[in-house]
Amino acid sequence: MLLLDKLEEIENKYNELTKLLEDPAVFSDYSKSQKYSKERAELGEIVKKIREYKKTLSDMKDAEDILSAGGEDGLKELALAELDELKEKKPRIEDELKLMLIPKDPRDTKNIILEIRAGTGGEEAALFGADLFRMYGKYAEGRGWKVEIMDINSTGVGGIKEVIASIQGKGAYSRLKYESGTHRVQRVPATEASGRIHTSAATVAVLPEAEEVDIKIEEKDLRVDTFCSSGPGGQGVNTTYSAVRIVHIPTGMVVSCQDSRSQIKNREKALKVLRSRLYELEIERQEREIAKERKSQVGSGDRSERIRTYNFPQNRITDHRIGLTLYKLQTVLEGELDDIIDSLITHYQAEKLKEL
């Protein structure tokens, strides 16, 4: 009965909001009207499903009453057929309702700041970092998202020691939030004459892009330095003091940006990254305070945690958190990530349903 009690509570809340919105005093108060309208709209989808569920239960009772009362054989056959259909429908609606009851992550609608850094493995790790950035870029392109590089430190042979980029688009954080962690690659480097397989790594961090309303940064807490941008081949990029380095004094956090020729734009981009990192720190602090053991959660998001291995000789990719192995590494590196992401989301939802 716990599920029914919860559903009843939600429907009562919806009805209460409907009455409030019909009240002339509320209707004339713009802020209250907006607040209640938004709350009611957020409950609309689940209330529709609740009413479908309640009708199914009611129809089941009616069919059972007809069967227990006796009467014409034809009517009983119709009631029995309807009852069989409703018994199949009921658990399906219950599963849908349980999924809808899972608390939504308020960050799911946010854009993201993506940070990729080469780890152990020298130049090969930097080349792998470039592969990962290209993979996420392809995935974003396929979903119509916008990718903007905010800072990048490339190597001379096409590798990336570090890249920070924003990815803007509907559902960006909800789809990519499980990518944070250490990604490991096993392959034969182009420079390896003996054909030995090397293991290298790169770390990925996916941060929800924080707005000013999420994190307030005081100007007095910042030290801002400007310097000449370092560009390849002595281009004009390194002739003006357009690059910006911001130090957040309370935390010691340092963010640099030199992608644009405009110092103002670089400052804006650096502040966006800083704000998102501080937002992540605040979320982690809150979760440590209020969360119980989270063994059921899919990964911790800790960047030191090895989450995935990319094995080139076997064309194999393995996500260690859920034991998923796919033999289509090259396809995944071309941005076809949905099989992995969908599996992670399904696993996460299943664990949350256990808690319910």
C-alpha positions in Angstrom: 0.0 0.0 0.0 3.0 2.3 0.3 3.0 3.0 -3.5 -0.8 3.8 -3.4 -0.3 6.1 -0.4 2.5 8.0 -2.2 0.4 8.3 -5.4 -2.5 9.6 -3.4 -0.3 12.2 -1.8 0.9 13.4 -5.2 -2.6 13.6 -6.7 -3.8 15.5 -3.6 -1.0 18.0 -4.0 -1.9 18.4 -7.7 -5.6 19.0 -6.8 -4.6 21.5 -4.1 -2.5 23.5 -6.6 -5.3 23.5 -9.1 -7.6 25.0 -6.5 -5.0 27.6 -5.6 -4.7 28.7 -9.2 -8.4 29.2 -9.4 -8.3 31.5 -6.4 -8.6 35.2 -7.6 -6.1 36.3 -4.9 -3.5 33.9 -6.2 -4.3 34.7 -9.9 -3.6 38.4 -9.3 -0.3 37.7 -7.6 2.1 37.1 -10.5 4.9 35.5 -8.4 2.6 33.1 -6.6 0.8 32.3 -9.8 4.0 31.4 -11.6 5.3 29.3 -8.7 2.1 27.3 -8.4 1.8 26.9 -12.2 5.3 25.5 -12.4 4.7 23.1 -9.5 1.5 21.9 -11.1 3.0 21.5 -14.5 5.8 19.3 -13.0 3.2 17.0 -11.5 1.0 16.8 -14.6 2.7 13.8 -16.3 2.7 11.6 -13.2 -0.8 12.6 -12.2 -2.0 11.5 -15.7 -0.3 8.1 -15.1 -1.7 7.9 -11.6 -5.3 8.3 -12.9 -4.7 5.7 -15.6 -3.5 3.3 -12.8 -6.5 4.0 -10.6 -8.8 3.4 -13.5 -7.1 0.1 -14.2 -7.6 -0.9 -10.6 -11.2 0.1 -10.7 -11.8 -1.7 -14.0 -10.2 -4.9 -12.5 -12.6 -4.7 -9.5 -15.6 -4.3 -11.8 -14.5 -7.3 -13.9 -14.0 -9.4 -10.7 -17.4 -8.4 -9.4 -19.1 -9.6 -12.6 -17.2 -12.9 -12.4 -18.1 -13.4 -8.7 -21.8 -12.5 -9.3 -22.4 -15.2 -11.9 -24.8 -14.4 -14.7 -24.7 -14.9 -18.5 -21.8 -16.9 -19.9 -21.1 -14.3 -22.7 -20.8 -11.5 -20.1 -18.5 -13.6 -18.0 -16.3 -14.4 -20.9 -16.0 -10.7 -21.7 -15.2 -9.9 -18.1 -12.5 -12.7 -18.0 -10.9 -11.5 -21.2 -10.8 -7.9 -19.8 -9.4 -9.0 -16.5 -6.6 -10.9 -18.2 -5.7 -7.8 -20.2 -5.8 -5.6 -17.1 -3.6 -7.9 -15.1 -0.9 -7.6 -17.8 -1.3 -3.8 -17.9 -1.2 -3.2 -14.2 2.5 -4.2 -13.5 3.6 -2.3 -16.5 2.0 0.9 -15.3 3.4 0.3 -11.8 6.9 0.1 -13.3 6.4 3.3 -15.2 5.1 5.0 -12.0 8.1 3.9 -10.0 10.5 5.3 -12.6 8.6 8.6 -12.5 8.9 8.6 -8.7 12.7 8.5 -8.8 13.9 11.9 -7.7 15.0 13.9 -10.7 18.6 15.3 -10.7 18.1 19.1 -10.9 21.4 19.2 -12.8 20.2 17.0 -15.7 19.0 20.0 -17.7 22.3 21.8 -17.5 25.0 22.3 -20.1 28.4 20.9 -19.1 32.1 21.8 -18.7 34.1 18.9 -20.1 37.7 18.5 -18.9 40.1 15.9 -20.3 43.7 15.5 -19.0 46.4 13.1 -20.1 47.5 10.8 -17.3 50.2 8.1 -17.1 51.7 7.2 -20.5 53.4 10.3 -21.8 52.7 11.1 -25.4 50.5 8.1 -25.9 48.3 9.3 -23.0 48.1 12.7 -24.8 47.1 11.0 -28.1 44.4 9.1 -26.2 43.2 12.3 -24.6 42.7 13.6 -28.2 40.8 10.5 -29.1 38.5 10.9 -26.2 37.9 14.6 -27.0 37.1 13.7 -30.6 34.7 10.9 -29.4 32.7 13.3 -27.2 32.8 15.9 -30.0 31.3 13.4 -32.4 28.7 12.4 -29.9 27.7 16.0 -29.3 27.6 16.7 -33.0 25.2 13.7 -33.5 22.8 15.2 -30.9 22.9 18.7 -32.3 24.9 20.1 -29.3 27.4 22.9 -29.5 31.0 22.3 -28.4 33.2 25.3 -27.6 36.9 24.9 -26.6 37.7 27.1 -23.7 41.4 26.1 -23.1 43.6 23.5 -24.8 47.2 22.4 -24.4 48.2 20.4 -27.4 51.3 18.4 -28.3 53.3 18.6 -31.5 52.1 15.3 -32.8 48.3 15.7 -32.4 47.9 14.8 -28.7 46.2 16.8 -26.0 47.7 17.2 -22.6 44.6 19.1 -21.4 41.4 20.4 -22.9 38.5 22.3 -21.3 35.4 22.7 -23.3 31.8 23.6 -22.8 29.1 21.4 -24.4 25.7 23.1 -24.7 22.5 21.3 -25.6 19.4 19.7 -24.2 20.2 16.8 -21.8 24.0 17.2 -22.1 24.6 16.6 -18.4 22.0 13.9 -18.1 23.7 11.9 -20.9 27.3 12.5 -20.0 27.4 12.7 -16.2 28.6 9.1 -15.8 31.7 9.7 -18.0 33.7 11.2 -15.1 36.7 9.0 -14.1 39.8 7.5 -15.4 39.7 6.0 -18.9 42.4 3.5 -19.7 43.7 2.5 -23.2 45.6 -0.6 -24.2 47.2 -0.5 -27.7 50.5 -0.5 -29.6 51.8 3.0 -29.9 52.9 4.2 -33.4 56.4 4.7 -32.0 56.7 1.2 -30.6 58.9 -0.8 -33.0 58.6 -4.1 -31.2 54.8 -4.1 -31.3 54.4 -4.2 -27.5 51.0 -3.2 -26.1 51.2 -0.2 -23.8 48.7 0.9 -21.2 48.0 4.6 -20.8 45.3 6.7 -19.2 43.4 9.9 -19.3 41.0 11.5 -16.8 37.6 12.9 -17.7 35.6 15.3 -15.6 32.0 16.3 -16.5 30.8 19.3 -14.5 27.3 20.8 -14.7 27.7 24.3 -15.9 26.8 26.6 -13.0 24.8 29.8 -13.4 25.4 32.9 -11.3 22.3 32.0 -9.3 23.9 28.7 -8.4 27.3 30.0 -7.2 28.0 33.6 -6.3 31.7 34.6 -6.7 32.9 37.7 -4.9 35.3 39.9 -6.8 37.4 40.3 -3.6 38.0 36.5 -3.6 39.7 36.6 -7.0 43.2 37.4 -8.2 43.2 38.0 -11.9 46.5 37.9 -14.0 46.9 38.5 -17.7 49.6 37.2 -19.9 50.5 36.6 -23.6 48.7 33.7 -25.1 50.9 30.9 -26.3 50.0 30.0 -29.9 51.7 27.7 -32.5 54.2 29.2 -34.9 54.4 32.7 -33.5 50.9 33.7 -34.6 49.4 37.0 -33.6 47.7 35.3 -30.7 50.8 35.7 -28.5 51.4 39.3 -29.1 48.8 40.8 -26.7 48.0 40.2 -23.1 44.7 38.5 -23.9 45.2 35.3 -21.8 43.7 35.3 -18.4 44.5 33.3 -15.2 42.1 33.5 -12.3 43.0 32.4 -8.8 40.1 31.8 -6.4 41.8 32.8 -3.1 39.5 30.9 -0.6 40.1 27.5 -2.3 43.3 28.1 -4.2 41.6 26.9 -7.4 43.3 28.2 -10.5 41.7 28.5 -14.0 43.3 29.8 -17.1 41.8 30.6 -20.5 43.6 31.8 -23.7 41.4 30.5 -26.5 40.1 33.9 -27.5 42.0 37.0 -28.7 39.7 39.0 -26.4 40.8 39.3 -22.8 37.1 40.0 -21.8 35.9 36.8 -23.4 38.7 34.8 -21.9 37.8 36.2 -18.5 34.2 35.2 -19.0 35.1 31.7 -20.0 37.5 31.3 -17.1 34.8 32.4 -14.7 32.4 29.9 -16.2 34.8 27.1 -15.6 35.6 28.3 -12.0 31.9 28.7 -11.2 31.2 25.1 -12.4 34.1 23.7 -10.4 33.0 25.5 -7.2 29.4 24.2 -7.9 30.7 20.7 -8.1 32.6 21.1 -4.8 29.4 22.4 -3.1 27.3 19.5 -4.4 29.9 17.0 -3.2 29.9 18.6 0.2 26.1 18.5 0.4 26.0 14.9 -0.6 28.6 13.9 2.0 26.4 15.5 4.6 23.1 14.1 3.7 23.7 10.9 1.8 23.8 7.4 3.3 26.1 4.7 2.0 25.9 5.0 -1.8 27.3 1.6 -2.8 24.3 1.2 -5.1 25.2 4.3 -7.1 26.8 3.9 -10.5 30.4 5.1 -9.7 31.2 8.0 -7.5 32.3 10.4 -10.2 35.7 10.4 -8.6 38.2 11.2 -11.3 40.7 8.7 -9.8 38.3 5.8 -10.3 39.1 3.7 -13.3 35.8 3.3 -15.1 36.5 2.1 -18.6 39.1 0.3 -20.6 39.6 0.7 -24.4 41.5 -2.4 -25.8 42.5 -1.8 -29.4 44.0 -5.2 -30.3 40.6 -6.9 -29.4 38.4 -4.1 -30.6 37.0 -4.2 -27.1 35.6 -1.6 -24.7 34.7 -2.5 -21.1 32.8 -0.4 -18.5 34.0 -1.8 -15.2 31.2 -0.3 -13.1 28.5 -2.4 -14.7 30.5 -5.2 -16.3 29.5 -4.2 -19.8 31.8 -5.3 -22.6 31.3 -4.4 -26.3 33.4 -5.5 -29.2 33.0 -2.3 -31.3 35.7 0.0 -30.0 36.1 1.9 -33.3 32.4 2.5 -33.6 32.3 3.9 -30.0 35.3 6.2 -30.8 33.3 7.6 -33.7 30.8 8.9 -31.2 28.4 6.0 -31.0 28.2 6.1 -27.2 24.4 5.5 -26.7 24.7 1.7 -26.0 27.1 2.4 -23.1 25.2 5.5 -21.8 21.8 3.8 -22.0 23.1 0.8 -20.1 24.5 3.1 -17.3 21.3 5.0 -17.0 19.2 1.8 -16.9 21.5 0.4 -14.2 21.3 3.6 -12.2 17.5 3.6 -12.4 17.3 0.0 -11.3 19.4 0.7 -8.2 17.2 3.7 -7.4 14.1 1.5 -7.8 15.5 -0.9 -5.2 15.7 2.0 -2.8 12.1 2.9 -3.5 
